[in-house]
Amino acid sequence: MRNEAEVNRAIDLYADTVRRICFLYLKNDADVDDIFQEVFLKYLLHPSSFESDAHEKAWLIRVSINACQDLLKSFFRRRVRSIEEVTTEPFYLQEEDKGLLDAVFRLAPKYRNTIYLFYYEGYTAVEIAGILKRSENTIYTWLDRARKELKKQLGGEWDGK
């Protein structure tokens, strides 16, 4: 079990990353908050140490993705609908980013994750392959397909850089 200082340091460093990943999946601030707490509780209880900060961050990303997928697969989530479907947008978006984010949300999950990790978190294809447990060539293929789909959705405006 980790001490309070370690957990606070991790939250300071990785809170935005975990929240953004969760929002990509859940698109709901309440669910994002729940998963955020779950991820950092797992971090608190994780018995072993990490090789490096990069390993720690990759572990948190993987745990975040798994927790979001588990929530989306849960019986309750599949069977229950809210009375009001509320469209909420994250507070950290700027106006010009909303169109791109909407296009990213419309991508298949494997493409959405790959694009996010590559462009927003700055991971290389090799690192993404390790995080998502896929081959490096698969990641390159997914990046290429995701870029083409984004370009089609955005009317050819986006150049992939």
TORPA-4810 file (N, C-alpha, C, O; in nm, 3 decimals):
<nodes>
NODE_1_0.085_-0.118_0.000_0.000_0.000_0.000_0.090_0.124_0.000_0.194_0.127_0.065_M
NODE_2_0.048_0.223_-0.072_0.127_0.346_-0.086_0.087_0.447_0.023_-0.021_0.439_0.080_R
NODE_3_0.178_0.540_0.048_0.146_0.643_0.146_0.074_0.760_0.078_0.065_0.766_-0.045_N
NODE_4_0.025_0.850_0.158_-0.055_0.963_0.109_0.025_1.052_0.014_-0.028_1.102_-0.085_E
NODE_5_0.152_1.073_0.045_0.236_1.160_-0.039_0.251_1.102_-0.180_0.247_1.176_-0.279_A
NODE_6_0.270_0.970_-0.190_0.283_0.907_-0.322_0.155_0.921_-0.404_0.160_0.952_-0.523_E
NODE_7_0.042_0.898_-0.339_-0.086_0.908_-0.408_-0.112_1.052_-0.451_-0.157_1.075_-0.564_V
NODE_8_-0.085_1.147_-0.365_-0.104_1.288_-0.401_-0.014_1.329_-0.517_-0.056_1.405_-0.604_N
NODE_9_0.110_1.279_-0.518_0.202_1.308_-0.629_0.147_1.251_-0.760_0.150_1.319_-0.863_R
NODE_10_0.096_1.129_-0.755_0.040_1.066_-0.875_-0.082_1.142_-0.924_-0.100_1.162_-1.044_A
NODE_11_-0.165_1.184_-0.832_-0.285_1.261_-0.870_-0.244_1.393_-0.934_-0.300_1.433_-1.036_I
NODE_12_-0.146_1.460_-0.876_-0.098_1.586_-0.934_-0.045_1.566_-1.075_-0.070_1.648_-1.164_D
NODE_13_0.027_1.457_-1.096_0.089_1.433_-1.227_-0.008_1.379_-1.332_-0.001_1.418_-1.448_L
NODE_14_-0.099_1.291_-1.292_-0.175_1.213_-1.390_-0.326_1.234_-1.387_-0.399_1.168_-1.461_Y
NODE_15_-0.375_1.322_-1.304_-0.519_1.342_-1.292_-0.582_1.382_-1.426_-0.684_1.326_-1.465_A
NODE_16_-0.522_1.477_-1.496_-0.578_1.521_-1.625_-0.579_1.408_-1.726_-0.677_1.393_-1.800_D
NODE_17_-0.475_1.330_-1.731_-0.467_1.218_-1.825_-0.577_1.117_-1.797_-0.647_1.074_-1.889_T
NODE_18_-0.593_1.079_-1.671_-0.695_0.980_-1.635_-0.834_1.035_-1.666_-0.917_0.963_-1.721_V
NODE_19_-0.860_1.160_-1.632_-0.992_1.219_-1.659_-1.022_1.224_-1.810_-1.133_1.193_-1.852_R
NODE_20_-0.925_1.262_-1.889_-0.947_1.271_-2.034_-0.975_1.133_-2.094_-1.064_1.118_-2.177_R
NODE_21_-0.899_1.034_-2.053_-0.922_0.898_-2.104_-1.061_0.851_-2.064_-1.134_0.796_-2.147_I
NODE_22_-1.097_0.873_-1.940_-1.230_0.833_-1.895_-1.339_0.907_-1.972_-1.441_0.848_-2.007_C
NODE_23_-1.319_1.034_-1.998_-1.421_1.110_-2.071_-1.434_1.061_-2.215_-1.543_1.064_-2.272_F
NODE_24_-1.323_1.016_-2.275_-1.330_0.961_-2.409_-1.425_0.842_-2.414_-1.498_0.823_-2.512_L
NODE_25_-1.424_0.762_-2.310_-1.510_0.644_-2.305_-1.651_0.675_-2.257_-1.748_0.632_-2.318_Y
NODE_26_-1.661_0.750_-2.150_-1.788_0.759_-2.078_-1.871_0.881_-2.114_-1.994_0.877_-2.104_L
NODE_27_-1.807_0.989_-2.155_-1.876_1.112_-2.199_-1.974_1.165_-2.094_-2.077_1.223_-2.128_K
NODE_28_-1.941_1.144_-1.968_-2.031_1.179_-1.860_-1.945_1.211_-1.737_-1.870_1.126_-1.690_N
NODE_29_-1.957_1.333_-1.686_-1.871_1.376_-1.576_-1.889_1.293_-1.449_-1.792_1.268_-1.379_D
NODE_30_-2.012_1.251_-1.418_-2.035_1.172_-1.297_-1.964_1.037_-1.305_-1.900_0.994_-1.209_A
NODE_31_-1.976_0.971_-1.419_-1.908_0.842_-1.437_-1.757_0.860_-1.438_-1.683_0.776_-1.386_D
NODE_32_-1.711_0.969_-1.497_-1.568_0.998_-1.499_-1.516_1.012_-1.356_-1.410_0.959_-1.322_V
NODE_33_-1.590_1.084_-1.273_-1.548_1.100_-1.133_-1.542_0.966_-1.060_-1.450_0.942_-0.982_D
NODE_34_-1.640_0.879_-1.085_-1.641_0.747_-1.021_-1.519_0.664_-1.062_-1.451_0.606_-0.977_D
NODE_35_-1.492_0.661_-1.190_-1.379_0.582_-1.239_-1.247_0.643_-1.193_-1.153_0.572_-1.160_I
NODE_36_-1.241_0.775_-1.191_-1.121_0.844_-1.142_-1.088_0.797_-1.000_-0.973_0.763_-0.970_F
NODE_37_-1.188_0.794_-0.913_-1.166_0.749_-0.777_-1.124_0.602_-0.774_-1.035_0.564_-0.698_Q
NODE_38_-1.187_0.522_-0.856_-1.154_0.379_-0.860_-1.010_0.357_-0.905_-0.939_0.275_-0.847_E
NODE_39_-0.967_0.430_-1.007_-0.831_0.415_-1.058_-0.729_0.451_-0.952_-0.632_0.377_-0.932_V
NODE_40_-0.748_0.561_-0.883_-0.650_0.601_-0.783_-0.660_0.518_-0.654_-0.563_0.510_-0.579_F
NODE_41_-0.774_0.458_-0.629_-0.783_0.362_-0.519_-0.701_0.237_-0.553_-0.629_0.184_-0.469_L
NODE_42_-0.712_0.191_-0.678_-0.631_0.077_-0.721_-0.482_0.112_-0.714_-0.400_0.029_-0.678_K
NODE_43_-0.450_0.236_-0.748_-0.311_0.281_-0.738_-0.264_0.276_-0.592_-0.154_0.228_-0.563_Y
NODE_44_-0.347_0.324_-0.502_-0.314_0.324_-0.360_-0.287_0.182_-0.310_-0.195_0.159_-0.232_L
NODE_45_-0.367_0.088_-0.357_-0.358_-0.050_-0.309_-0.261_-0.136_-0.388_-0.232_-0.249_-0.349_L
NODE_46_-0.209_-0.084_-0.499_-0.116_-0.161_-0.583_0.011_-0.192_-0.503_0.078_-0.100_-0.456_H
NODE_47_0.044_-0.322_-0.488_0.153_-0.358_-0.397_0.294_-0.332_-0.448_0.383_-0.303_-0.368_P
NODE_48_0.317_-0.342_-0.576_0.455_-0.332_-0.624_0.488_-0.191_-0.672_0.399_-0.110_-0.699_S
NODE_49_0.618_-0.164_-0.681_0.663_-0.034_-0.728_0.676_-0.037_-0.881_0.674_-0.143_-0.943_S
NODE_50_0.690_0.080_-0.937_0.700_0.093_-1.082_0.845_0.116_-1.121_0.923_0.173_-1.044_F
NODE_51_0.880_0.071_-1.241_1.018_0.084_-1.289_1.056_0.230_-1.312_1.170_0.271_-1.288_E
NODE_52_0.959_0.308_-1.358_0.985_0.448_-1.391_0.853_0.525_-1.391_0.746_0.466_-1.375_S
NODE_53_0.862_0.655_-1.408_0.741_0.737_-1.420_0.661_0.699_-1.543_0.538_0.700_-1.541_D
NODE_54_0.731_0.665_-1.651_0.661_0.624_-1.774_0.585_0.495_-1.751_0.473_0.481_-1.801_A
NODE_55_0.642_0.402_-1.679_0.574_0.275_-1.647_0.451_0.301_-1.559_0.346_0.241_-1.579_H
NODE_56_0.467_0.391_-1.464_0.356_0.428_-1.375_0.241_0.490_-1.454_0.125_0.456_-1.434_E
NODE_57_0.275_0.581_-1.545_0.173_0.647_-1.626_0.103_0.546_-1.717_-0.019_0.549_-1.732_K
NODE_58_0.181_0.457_-1.779_0.122_0.354_-1.865_0.029_0.263_-1.785_-0.077_0.223_-1.835_A
NODE_59_0.068_0.229_-1.664_-0.016_0.146_-1.578_-0.148_0.217_-1.547_-0.255_0.155_-1.554_W
NODE_60_-0.142_0.344_-1.514_-0.263_0.421_-1.484_-0.354_0.431_-1.607_-0.476_0.424_-1.595_L
NODE_61_-0.296_0.449_-1.725_-0.375_0.455_-1.848_-0.444_0.322_-1.872_-0.563_0.318_-1.903_I
NODE_62_-0.371_0.212_-1.858_-0.429_0.080_-1.879_-0.541_0.051_-1.780_-0.646_0.000_-1.819_R
NODE_63_-0.520_0.085_-1.653_-0.622_0.064_-1.550_-0.745_0.151_-1.580_-0.858_0.107_-1.560_V
NODE_64_-0.723_0.274_-1.626_-0.834_0.364_-1.661_-0.917_0.307_-1.774_-1.040_0.304_-1.767_S
NODE_65_-0.851_0.261_-1.879_-0.921_0.203_-1.994_-1.001_0.080_-1.950_-1.117_0.066_-1.986_I
NODE_66_-0.938_-0.007_-1.873_-1.007_-0.129_-1.828_-1.127_-0.096_-1.740_-1.233_-0.158_-1.755_N
NODE_67_-1.113_0.000_-1.650_-1.223_0.037_-1.561_-1.340_0.096_-1.641_-1.456_0.068_-1.612_A
NODE_68_-1.309_0.178_-1.741_-1.415_0.235_-1.826_-1.485_0.125_-1.905_-1.608_0.125_-1.914_C
NODE_69_-1.409_0.034_-1.961_-1.469_-0.076_-2.037_-1.555_-0.164_-1.947_-1.663_-0.208_-1.988_Q
NODE_70_-1.509_-0.189_-1.825_-1.589_-0.268_-1.731_-1.720_-0.199_-1.699_-1.825_-0.264_-1.693_D
NODE_71_-1.716_-0.069_-1.678_-1.839_0.006_-1.650_-1.935_0.000_-1.769_-2.055_-0.020_-1.751_L
NODE_72_-1.881_0.017_-1.889_-1.966_0.014_-2.007_-2.027_-0.124_-2.032_-2.135_-0.134_-2.090_L
NODE_73_-1.960_-0.229_-1.988_-2.010_-0.365_-2.006_-2.104_-0.409_-1.894_-2.169_-0.513_-1.905_K
NODE_74_-2.111_-0.332_-1.787_-2.187_-0.375_-1.670_-2.336_-0.387_-1.703_-2.388_-0.317_-1.789_S
NODE_75_-2.401_-0.477_-1.632_-2.544_-0.502_-1.651_-2.624_-0.374_-1.631_-2.711_-0.341_-1.711_F
NODE_76_-2.594_-0.304_-1.524_-2.667_-0.181_-1.492_-2.656_-0.081_-1.605_-2.755_-0.021_-1.645_F
NODE_77_-2.536_-0.062_-1.656_-2.512_0.037_-1.762_-2.587_0.001_-1.891_-2.636_0.089_-1.962_R
NODE_78_-2.595_-0.130_-1.920_-2.661_-0.172_-2.043_-2.813_-0.166_-2.033_-2.881_-0.149_-2.134_R
NODE_79_-2.867_-0.178_-1.913_-3.012_-0.189_-1.896_-3.081_-0.060_-1.852_-3.202_-0.047_-1.870_R
NODE_80_-3.009_0.035_-1.797_-3.070_0.154_-1.738_-3.037_0.277_-1.822_-2.923_0.295_-1.864_V
NODE_81_-3.136_0.359_-1.846_-3.119_0.487_-1.916_-3.161_0.599_-1.822_-3.255_0.583_-1.744_R
NODE_82_-3.093_0.709_-1.829_-3.130_0.823_-1.745_-3.257_0.887_-1.798_-3.291_0.873_-1.915_S
NODE_83_-3.327_0.957_-1.711_-3.451_1.024_-1.751_-3.420_1.132_-1.854_-3.490_1.145_-1.954_I
NODE_84_-3.317_1.206_-1.827_-3.276_1.311_-1.920_-3.137_1.279_-1.970_-3.044_1.260_-1.892_E
NODE_85_-3.123_1.274_-2.099_-2.990_1.257_-2.157_-2.926_1.394_-2.162_-2.965_1.479_-2.242_E
NODE_86_-2.827_1.414_-2.077_-2.763_1.544_-2.066_-2.635_1.543_-2.146_-2.550_1.456_-2.128_V
NODE_87_-2.621_1.639_-2.234_-2.498_1.653_-2.309_-2.409_1.750_-2.233_-2.442_1.867_-2.216_T
NODE_88_-2.296_1.699_-2.188_-2.202_1.784_-2.116_-2.070_1.783_-2.190_-2.032_1.683_-2.250_T
NODE_89_-2.004_1.892_-2.185_-1.874_1.903_-2.247_-1.771_1.931_-2.140_-1.799_2.004_-2.044_E
NODE_90_-1.654_1.876_-2.153_-1.553_1.899_-2.050_-1.513_2.045_-2.043_-1.512_2.116_-2.143_P
NODE_91_-1.481_2.088_-1.923_-1.450_2.229_-1.899_-1.321_2.274_-1.966_-1.302_2.393_-1.989_F
NODE_92_-1.234_2.182_-1.998_-1.102_2.218_-2.048_-1.097_2.237_-2.199_-0.990_2.265_-2.254_Y
NODE_93_-1.210_2.221_-2.268_-1.211_2.236_-2.414_-1.217_2.382_-2.456_-1.289_2.462_-2.397_L
NODE_94_-1.142_2.413_-2.557_-1.154_2.543_-2.619_-1.247_2.528_-2.739_-1.265_2.418_-2.792_Q
NODE_95_-1.305_2.637_-2.781_-1.407_2.635_-2.885_-1.359_2.566_-3.014_-1.433_2.489_-3.073_E
NODE_96_-1.236_2.594_-3.056_-1.188_2.538_-3.183_-1.160_2.388_-3.175_-1.150_2.322_-3.279_E
NODE_97_-1.148_2.334_-3.053_-1.120_2.191_-3.037_-1.247_2.106_-3.037_-1.237_1.983_-3.049_D
NODE_98_-1.363_2.164_-3.023_-1.487_2.086_-3.009_-1.519_2.004_-3.133_-1.561_1.890_-3.122_K
NODE_99_-1.499_2.061_-3.251_-1.526_1.986_-3.374_-1.435_1.866_-3.388_-1.479_1.757_-3.427_G
NODE_100_-1.309_1.884_-3.357_-1.214_1.773_-3.363_-1.248_1.668_-3.258_-1.244_1.549_-3.288_L
NODE_101_-1.281_1.711_-3.136_-1.315_1.616_-3.032_-1.441_1.536_-3.068_-1.447_1.416_-3.045_L
NODE_102_-1.540_1.603_-3.125_-1.660_1.532_-3.170_-1.625_1.426_-3.273_-1.678_1.315_-3.269_D
NODE_103_-1.536_1.460_-3.364_-1.493_1.363_-3.465_-1.418_1.246_-3.401_-1.437_1.131_-3.441_A
NODE_104_-1.334_1.275_-3.304_-1.261_1.169_-3.234_-1.360_1.079_-3.160_-1.342_0.957_-3.159_V
NODE_105_-1.462_1.136_-3.097_-1.563_1.056_-3.026_-1.636_0.960_-3.120_-1.677_0.852_-3.078_F
NODE_106_-1.651_0.998_-3.245_-1.722_0.913_-3.339_-1.637_0.797_-3.392_-1.689_0.707_-3.459_R
NODE_107_-1.508_0.799_-3.364_-1.422_0.690_-3.407_-1.450_0.564_-3.326_-1.501_0.571_-3.214_L
NODE_108_-1.417_0.449_-3.384_-1.425_0.323_-3.310_-1.329_0.331_-3.191_-1.227_0.399_-3.199_A
NODE_109_-1.360_0.263_-3.081_-1.275_0.273_-2.961_-1.127_0.247_-2.984_-1.043_0.317_-2.929_P
NODE_110_-1.095_0.148_-3.065_-0.952_0.119_-3.087_-0.883_0.236_-3.156_-0.767_0.266_-3.125_K
NODE_111_-0.951_0.303_-3.249_-0.892_0.418_-3.316_-0.888_0.539_-3.223_-0.790_0.613_-3.220_Y
NODE_112_-0.996_0.558_-3.147_-1.005_0.670_-3.055_-0.892_0.663_-2.952_-0.826_0.764_-2.926_R
NODE_113_-0.869_0.545_-2.894_-0.762_0.529_-2.795_-0.626_0.558_-2.856_-0.543_0.626_-2.797_N
NODE_114_-0.603_0.504_-2.975_-0.474_0.520_-3.040_-0.447_0.667_-3.071_-0.338_0.717_-3.045_T
NODE_115_-0.544_0.735_-3.127_-0.530_0.877_-3.159_-0.504_0.957_-3.031_-0.416_1.044_-3.028_I
NODE_116_-0.579_0.929_-2.927_-0.561_1.002_-2.802_-0.421_0.984_-2.746_-0.353_1.081_-2.713_Y
NODE_117_-0.378_0.859_-2.736_-0.246_0.832_-2.678_-0.134_0.892_-2.762_-0.034_0.939_-2.708_L
NODE_118_-0.151_0.889_-2.893_-0.046_0.939_-2.983_-0.039_1.092_-2.980_0.068_1.149_-2.960_F
NODE_119_-0.152_1.158_-3.001_-0.152_1.304_-3.016_-0.163_1.381_-2.885_-0.099_1.485_-2.868_Y
NODE_120_-0.244_1.331_-2.791_-0.265_1.407_-2.669_-0.165_1.372_-2.560_-0.124_1.459_-2.483_Y
NODE_121_-0.125_1.245_-2.554_-0.031_1.204_-2.449_0.112_1.194_-2.499_0.205_1.185_-2.418_E
NODE_122_0.132_1.197_-2.631_0.267_1.199_-2.685_0.340_1.066_-2.686_0.462_1.062_-2.695_G
NODE_123_0.265_0.957_-2.678_0.329_0.826_-2.683_0.365_0.791_-2.827_0.301_0.835_-2.921_Y
NODE_124_0.470_0.710_-2.842_0.508_0.659_-2.973_0.423_0.535_-3.002_0.357_0.482_-2.913_T
NODE_125_0.426_0.490_-3.126_0.351_0.371_-3.163_0.400_0.249_-3.085_0.320_0.163_-3.047_A
NODE_126_0.529_0.242_-3.061_0.585_0.129_-2.985_0.530_0.130_-2.842_0.494_0.025_-2.788_V
NODE_127_0.525_0.247_-2.780_0.473_0.258_-2.644_0.323_0.228_-2.639_0.276_0.162_-2.547_E
NODE_128_0.250_0.276_-2.738_0.107_0.248_-2.744_0.083_0.099_-2.760_-0.008_0.043_-2.699_I
NODE_129_0.164_0.034_-2.841_0.152_-0.112_-2.860_0.166_-0.183_-2.726_0.093_-0.278_-2.698_A
NODE_130_0.258_-0.138_-2.643_0.274_-0.198_-2.511_0.156_-0.171_-2.420_0.113_-0.261_-2.347_G
NODE_131_0.103_-0.050_-2.423_-0.010_-0.014_-2.338_-0.135_-0.090_-2.379_-0.206_-0.143_-2.294_I
NODE_132_-0.162_-0.096_-2.509_-0.284_-0.159_-2.559_-0.267_-0.309_-2.585_-0.362_-0.378_-2.623_L
NODE_133_-0.146_-0.358_-2.565_-0.114_-0.500_-2.586_-0.148_-0.546_-2.728_-0.217_-0.647_-2.748_K
NODE_134_-0.099_-0.471_-2.823_-0.114_-0.501_-2.965_0.024_-0.491_-3.030_0.118_-0.441_-2.969_R
NODE_135_0.034_-0.538_-3.152_0.163_-0.528_-3.221_0.186_-0.384_-3.268_0.091_-0.307_-3.286_S
NODE_136_0.311_-0.350_-3.288_0.346_-0.216_-3.335_0.283_-0.187_-3.471_0.232_-0.077_-3.494_E
NODE_137_0.284_-0.285_-3.561_0.225_-0.266_-3.693_0.074_-0.244_-3.685_0.018_-0.167_-3.764_N
NODE_138_0.008_-0.309_-3.591_-0.135_-0.287_-3.571_-0.160_-0.143_-3.532_-0.255_-0.081_-3.581_T
NODE_139_-0.078_-0.089_-3.445_-0.093_0.051_-3.401_-0.074_0.146_-3.519_-0.150_0.242_-3.535_I
NODE_140_0.028_0.121_-3.601_0.048_0.205_-3.719_-0.073_0.199_-3.813_-0.115_0.301_-3.868_Y
NODE_141_-0.129_0.080_-3.830_-0.247_0.065_-3.915_-0.364_0.142_-3.856_-0.434_0.213_-3.928_T
NODE_142_-0.387_0.128_-3.725_-0.497_0.199_-3.661_-0.480_0.349_-3.670_-0.577_0.421_-3.692_W
NODE_143_-0.357_0.398_-3.652_-0.333_0.542_-3.665_-0.366_0.590_-3.805_-0.431_0.694_-3.823_L
NODE_144_-0.322_0.515_-3.905_-0.349_0.552_-4.044_-0.498_0.554_-4.072_-0.549_0.650_-4.131_D
NODE_145_-0.568_0.450_-4.031_-0.713_0.443_-4.055_-0.787_0.553_-3.979_-0.882_0.612_-4.031_R
NODE_146_-0.744_0.579_-3.857_-0.809_0.684_-3.778_-0.788_0.821_-3.842_-0.881_0.902_-3.847_A
NODE_147_-0.668_0.847_-3.889_-0.641_0.975_-3.955_-0.728_0.991_-4.080_-0.783_1.099_-4.103_R
NODE_148_-0.740_0.885_-4.158_-0.823_0.892_-4.279_-0.969_0.916_-4.243_-1.038_0.995_-4.309_K
NODE_149_-1.016_0.849_-4.140_-1.155_0.867_-4.097_-1.177_1.009_-4.044_-1.280_1.071_-4.074_E
NODE_150_-1.083_1.062_-3.968_-1.095_1.199_-3.918_-1.094_1.299_-4.034_-1.170_1.395_-4.034_L
NODE_151_-1.008_1.275_-4.130_-1.001_1.365_-4.245_-1.134_1.364_-4.321_-1.181_1.468_-4.366_K
NODE_152_-1.193_1.245_-4.335_-1.322_1.234_-4.403_-1.431_1.306_-4.323_-1.512_1.379_-4.380_K
NODE_153_-1.432_1.285_-4.191_-1.532_1.349_-4.106_-1.520_1.501_-4.104_-1.621_1.572_-4.097_Q
NODE_154_-1.396_1.549_-4.110_-1.374_1.693_-4.099_-1.368_1.761_-4.236_-1.333_1.879_-4.246_L
NODE_155_-1.402_1.689_-4.338_-1.407_1.748_-4.472_-1.271_1.778_-4.531_-1.258_1.872_-4.610_G
NODE_156_-1.170_1.702_-4.495_-1.038_1.721_-4.553_-0.960_1.835_-4.492_-0.853_1.869_-4.542_G
NODE_157_-1.011_1.897_-4.383_-0.943_2.010_-4.322_-0.821_1.968_-4.241_-0.724_2.043_-4.231_E
NODE_158_-0.825_1.851_-4.184_-0.722_1.808_-4.089_-0.610_1.740_-4.163_-0.634_1.654_-4.248_W
NODE_159_-0.484_1.779_-4.133_-0.371_1.722_-4.206_-0.296_1.618_-4.124_-0.194_1.566_-4.171_D
NODE_160_-0.343_1.584_-4.002_-0.282_1.477_-3.924_-0.158_1.516_-3.848_-0.088_1.428_-3.798_G
NODE_161_-0.127_1.643_-3.837_-0.007_1.685_-3.765_-0.041_1.748_-3.635_0.048_1.790_-3.561_K
</nodes>
